[in-house]
Amino acid sequence: MDKLTKAREIIDEVDARMAELFVRRMEAAELIAAYKKEQGLPVEDKAREAEMTGRLAVHVPAALRPYYKGFLASVIGESKKYQTLLMQTTRTAFCGAEGAFAHIAARRIFPSCVTVPCPDFASAYRAVETGDCSCAVLPIENSFAGDVGAVMDLAYRGSLSIGGIWHLPLDQSLLALPGTRMEDIREVRSHPQALSQCMPFLKKKGWRLSEAASTASAARELAASGRTDTAVIAARETAELYGLCVLADRINESRTNTTRFAVFTRAPAVPRPQDKHFVLMFNTKNRPGALGDAISVISGHDFNLKCLKSHPTGEENWAYYFYTEGDGDLSTPAGQQMLTALSRVCDKVKLLGSFGEEITL
């Protein structure tokens, strides 16, 4: 037997074994897709991919390492394609119309999902509670406007958990019908907040400004009107949805205006070793020093609190619940001890979420 034939026999044998292992790997990907659908998690997990590639590459000779990394990237890519296919029926609720920032956030987090517009936050939340949708993408905080109290109240009173938090920078663009030139514009329409965010740009142009119910509705109405003397302010992705063109990008004054969106799901919040952040809600007992005791319990177990916010419970006058976010893994013995100790000094403790890094979309 010559060397070429022998080498090809080895390759055929290895390929046959790899085919069997590939089937096993894709079967595991099916389980992962089902878990992600239940937990309201996106297909892509870059942190996991980087960790896996780094861990496995050390077992390969240095000369072959670049080729192995390419091979592994290809296998991971096929796995993600398969998971995406399996998750295409995922229904994701959001508040607003298509083209609104919540819709854009939902599409970026779950590129293959079916988005379900809802008229308000409560409707989106209830769509998940009833099982009509797998998850809801709702805003919880804006870097300028602060907390979205209505969503926090739903989280406090409802049954859903947070599977993760994503940051969406709110970049605004000037959109118009195809063929419209900048010099043709006489009027600009958008939501009052969007107009305010872009005021320095708009003042230079001297256009007439008019308000719309939302950035998405302004874009939809312009598309239906056929007017080439009017432009709207909305997100860049909105242009494609309504057949508009982008005349100017990032016209908002601030480059730091960002909204944090949480993915709400029916799956319970269960701490995992890879988790780095958590969200808690609690009510303190009605006695002096109760809030201080709760904070001491959390910090005393070496967990860092990033924020502490109070909101009226709506159950009785001057009664409040507290929303907290912290760093750390609650699956550890210290984490479990902290939750147990916290329940002793509070009337109610709710672990709202336990998840990995917050990601900018």
Steps between C-alpha positions, in 0.01 A plus 500: 500500500646835400517799740218692327257210523589439864454870587162507327387193692589677825304805390199288401506330842530831685228662287261215575558545873466876463165454323371302800631766740352778285155340530541481879610863508200617300267298722649691793440821304130406484492483880681834522254661259207372709661637817572838344145524371365424847739741674463782246867488402649589159673241281837674506714491814836653412642458851429125490650469150821678604533291817443174312742586220775603742452193720505246218774655287767434763466126431608547138866537390595866454558458126145369452328738743393765244345230280323342795354834604367544147354149506336561837359835385342321204343234723368764741361695205306198374369439850374859521330468161320187618397662830373803308286273283358325805422832670331666202159449659601694812243775552643810667269770633593869512318826564443730203494476122748339263795733469482619861819461704346211695436321169858564392630365831287185464626441145863547601473268798295237312573544127287201396201553729143599417447843656158574650412870544291587807319826584657535847747346743231306687372335182853388404560365850168315510565347157791310657311409818217349295741310272410689182865613478822339620649822630458878509765765437415799722696813599595528866721810501618787281829675566325841489136439597574246774290200605201374307277475805211328323723206401651474849150487648409217263816316603416544868139383473535247218640149467770546235878501541777688321721283278746776411548873449618667179602862429368677189658838408222727373647639180256709295501543122323732257279293268301597188340348193742387228590788271457765771789745523603688809405830334146369432417461868261749661376299799641239737273273707580270792432424863562805724796329673667424167450860383650625825799266473577635151422867560851643429497330157142609428552863604777540244259396225206717606241237412144499636466236772191294580438229755397139442391225738829315448802492270365184337154646436658812348692279257195290415285807436765660280529183291123504443483873425733515200623844611851598390503826697494319834755295692480308826739419781525132586750215530695399191338154491159664473584622149514147360171402665307784334687544174670826598854620439753638749594865437715541812624266772550555875350847510422483875705733716600245765705195411439338839120474503442129558207284608540175690260231383420192707378171356211370711423127494288243684809297594588541869815692591749230596859612578772325298877498557561703182267779612658833588202721584171474686180700552309484829175652620403510865271661759646583838325442829330806651752576774794740551819401320334234284640633172846535651482139619412381147788691346738369767398142425584541131831682552588279799510198267740688267252584226533842339179700461501713183167670564216522751168655394169535681153496344153518663343156532156636412360275774493757780605862546869566559598137459788429262679214331869515421663410168870411516765390254823339610816326388575141587406135463207407722541128431792490746449409868549868586229595252252249639580605857446864405155429353402301809621774735326767292168317525529517880518881508250565216130429458550399137809415292478434126800396292401666175801401291844339498702528180836567334650817359276782382553546126483812285295436187 
